[in-house]
Amino acid sequence: MAGSFRFNLLGGLSPFSLTVPVIMQLLSACTTTKSSEEMQALEASPPQRQDLYDTNAMITVATANPPKDEADAVARAKREETLGNLDSSLYLYVQALDFKPDNADTLYQIARIHSIKGNIQLAYLTYNEALVIDPEMMMSHAGLGLINMDKRQHRQARIHLEKAVSLDQARLKLLVQSTGVVDFYALDRISPVRIYNALAILDDLNNEHERARLLYKLALQQEPHSALIITNLGYSYYLSGNYHSAEKHLKQAIREDPSFDRGWTNLGLVYVRKGLYTRALSTFEHTMEPADALNDLGYFLMLEGQYKQAIALFKKAIDNSPSYFEQAQKNLRRASMELNSRH
């Protein structure tokens, strides 16, 4: 009815002849150049998710050449990160959400960059938002697990770390097409090695040392020269009283990275347990001043009930640094009280 009415109004024009000028008018309207003011407003408009970044920090990185689509935004974000421009990368990832707000991977990338920048609360919230969209997202579980570890929220950390490891192991099982039952499949380059290391630390804290060492060794298959993981493995042996293996691995860690302080400190602890106090003292001195080394060795001996030797070390520490050692003074008083209480 509408078509025939239009035809009659135009005095006998065919439907085709009517359509052409109308389409041309529409095309002309669509291709009309925007005014400079309109273009500036479009280019200056911030991403919709301004809650995902610090607007004050992003003023300097807002681009006058906004991405044309999600793929362009993500590609440019990756490029900016490789150049070390984390703020620009973050801004582009947030712009990518304008094209697809429910992209869990983009949210994960935003959370990851916030973690690198130390914006832990924003990272935490964004990892959780990604998991609402994709509850099986391994790396978002991994990110949350590490945040919980740093906050000493060990129960919550274990939930996320075990989930991440479970997802990784399920992926690895498909790759090897195994029908057998194994505790863990060997990791590959995609596996989140830090997560296996973190879960192993929790196992050590729960006195599950054998399982912890299995996880450390899995991680070392991918990162055999990691002083951090080798040190953790050595400390796990220390916790279970295997001082020979502990010393062996801690020395290996120090060879991998002579500047890794924790390796030296843990090796010193091994020597304390083996009764090699002079060697323990010289080992501690690799990472601290002599007064600190004397105080620390005295503290460990005090914990072992060796009060007389501890008192002697605290006095030496105070003599080495009279103005400094308030802590040594406190330890000296504590050790003296413990010794006196025995008599």
Buried (B, 14 or more C-beta within 10 A) or exposed (E): EEEEEEBEEEEEBEEEEBEEEEEEEEEEEEEEEEEEEEEEEEEEEBBEBEEBBBEEEBEEBBBEEBBEEBEBBBBBBBEBBEEEBBBBBBBBBBBBBBBEEEBBBBBBBBBBBBBEBEBEEBBBBBBBBBBEBBEEBBBBBBBBBBBBBEEEBBEBBBBBBBBBBEBBBEBBBEEEEEEEEEEBBEBEEEBBBBBBBBBBBBBBEEEBBEBBBBBBBBBBEBBEEBBBBBBBBBBBBBBBEBBEBBBBBBBBBBEBBEEBEBBBBBBBBBBBBBEBBEBBBEBBBBBBBBBBBBBBBBBBBBEEEBBEBBBBBBBBBBEBBEEBBEBBBEBBEBBBEBBEEEE
